């Protein structure tokens, strides 16, 4: 399938030979002039594809609990196919750059089919993923049989893909173009007839594009209809399972839609060539963007798994915390109400990250002044509320354990006023950013940007405010909370079992609560430490331009921490492993 287009020089020459020599030279010139841009985009996609797919495979391979889930086998198979396809694309790029590449018959067969076969395996894997979700949601009785056979299905997918591409393995090879005195990998001249080649090409488009698209769409349509018909309480105790399965189905739907959208231009061009439609006028301008778009499909799957599922857990997890506490009257104590406030701030922070990601991806994002203020402060204000809430939780635990007589007067009776004051204080702290942030047209490149620097009266005032933010919302809260918890831990260690007869279980439960909120505190501040350090260095005008990308990395690396109430880990890779184990695994 790819073989007809990888030999770019001969394809362009053939399509232009009837027009004239000048057009042929222009076609080759267009290829050479497009090389720097093509290679730059290719390098970015290659890094994301290799890194992301290797990470997915490593996470599943090193986590035994995930080996019990069928969909993980299929996701690993999809990642493996994308990884092989990415690595084999190096040969396609070399063929794109080098004019006369002699790699022999075996090299040509390898170059072409090591890209084609993983593509076929990816399509067939997507079909089986859709069928697996269909069995899990609509036919749970047959799902157990499917789980037992999954280890046999994965090798059969690759075998079927190899069988589909046997003709290209047979007929592709190197050929010398006598007119141009140029070697090329060719899959056209060796066929018995051009008609047989065209029939086979049309069959490929039908078998690996049209039919899979129809089958997958039908299966997901049935699954979505079944999930919508699921009435809460229909299966006692399984409402959370159905909500989780809805999240997984949405994630997989995005994967399928992007996959087929990415490969649509390529398949359309391939189909037009097979039916011998004359599209020579647009070939030079459309083919390379279509090839890059198809190649992107190897890179975005890990991004979808990670970002969408982190966002899903941030929204669903924190929303679930709020719902559980608010609907259970027995849980309306001071600690749980403060945890709900913390979950609410994390929920808003997670939703606001979509604007940050859009601003990161889109080069010229025109949101206007109001949009810029909203984008910046919908992250800042919930972050400030989180810091203040964590500090007040430590004070509440201090009162509950060290000064129980003052707990009612200090916390419980005033809690309904304290939570609004936390948010008002966060807004007051970030009032300067509300006032000074807005859109700014950068002089270099005429690019719109949300800017919070040039509108300040002076850079010195901006820097003083920035350092003050770090002190007020990072150094002081961490110090105060640490002092409170040190006193609490010392008080708990002084309690001897049996000192207060009948209250030993109460103190043990309080120890458990203290440990939980302490882990939340430590993970929160550890996660935000790199960002605050780099932010302080910037405000102090320390030249750290060489490590500035770490500033963004430290910020975007903290976005998954909005789910810190759900068994937080000590490092990012462990969080990612936990997410795939808890996220995809438990949904089956």
KAGITA-V215961 format. One line per field, one symbol per residue. ss: DSSP state (H for helix, E for strand, L for the rest). psi: psi as a letter, one per 20 degrees, with the letter a starting at -180 (. if undefined). burial: + if it has 16 or more other C-alpha atoms within 10 Angstrom, else -. A space follows every 50 residues. Layout:
# KAGITA-V215961
ss=???
psi=???
burial=???
This chain:
# KAGITA-V215961
ss=LLHHHHLHHHHHHHHHLLLLHHHHHHHHHHHHHHHHHHHHHHHHHHHHHH HHHHHHHHHHHLLHHHHHLHHHHHHHHHHHHHHHHHHHHHHHHHHHHLLL LLLHHHHHHHHHHHHHHHHHHHHHHHHHHHHHHHHHHHLHHHHHHHHHHH HHHHHHHHHHHHHHLHHHHHHLEEEEELLLLEEEEELLLLLLLHHHHHHH HHHHHHHHHHHHHHHHHHHHHHHHHHHHHLLLLLLLLLHHHHHHHHHHHH HHHHHHHHHHHHHHHHHHHHHHHHLLLLLHHHHHHHHHHHHHHHHHHHHH HHHHHHHHHHHHHHHHHHHHHHHHHHHLHHHLLHHHHHHHHHHHHHHHHH HHHHHHHHHHHLLLLLLHHHHHHHHHHHHHHHHHHHHHHHHHHHHHHHHH HHLHHHHHHHLHHHHHHHHHHHHHHHHHHLHHHHHHLEEEEELLLLEEEE ELLLLLLLHHHHHHHHHHHHHHHHHHHHHHHHHHHHHHHHHHHHLLLLLL LLLHHHHHHHHHHHHHHHHHHHHHHHHHHHHHHHHHHHHLLLLLHHHHHH HHHHHHLLHHHHHLLLLLLLLHHHHHHHHHHHHLHHHL
psi=gihhihmgghgggghihigrhhhghhghghgghigggghggggghggggg gghhggggghhjohhiiipghhghhghghgghgghghiighhhghhgpgn oojrgghgggggiihgghgghgghghghgghghgghghmhgihhhhhhih hhhghhghghgghhjghhhgiqaqqpohgilpqqppkghiqhqhggghgg ghhghghjfgghggggggghgggghghhioppigopjjghghhghggggg ghggggghghhhiggghgggghhhjlpokhhighhhgghhghghhhhihi ghggggghhghghgggghhhggggghiohijlrgghghhghghghhghhg hhhhhggghhgpgnooirgghgggggiiggghgghgghghghghhghghh ghmhhiggghfghjhhhgghhghhhgghhjhhhhgiqaqpophojlpqqo pkgiiqhqhggghggghhggghjggggggghggghgggghghhioppign pijghghghhgggggghggggggghghiggghghgghghjkpokhhjhhh gghhghiihiiikiinmqrirghhggggghghfhgii.
burial=+++++++++++++-++------++--++--+------+---+--++-+++ -++++++-++-----+--++++++++++++++++++-++-++--+++-+- +++-+--+++++++++++++++++++++++++++++++----+--++--+ --++--++--++-++--++-+++++-------++++++--------++-+ +++++-+++--++--++-++--++--+--------------+++++++++ +++-++-+++-++++++-+++-++---------+--++-+++++++++++ +++-++-+++++++++++++++--+--------+++++++++++++++++ +++-+---+-----+++-+--+++++++++++++++++++++++++++++ ++----+---++--+--++--++-+++-++--++-+++++-------+++ +++-++-----++-++++++-+++--++--++-++--++--+-------- ------+--++--+--+++++-+++-++++++-+++-++----------+ +--++-++++++++++-++-----+++++++-+++-++
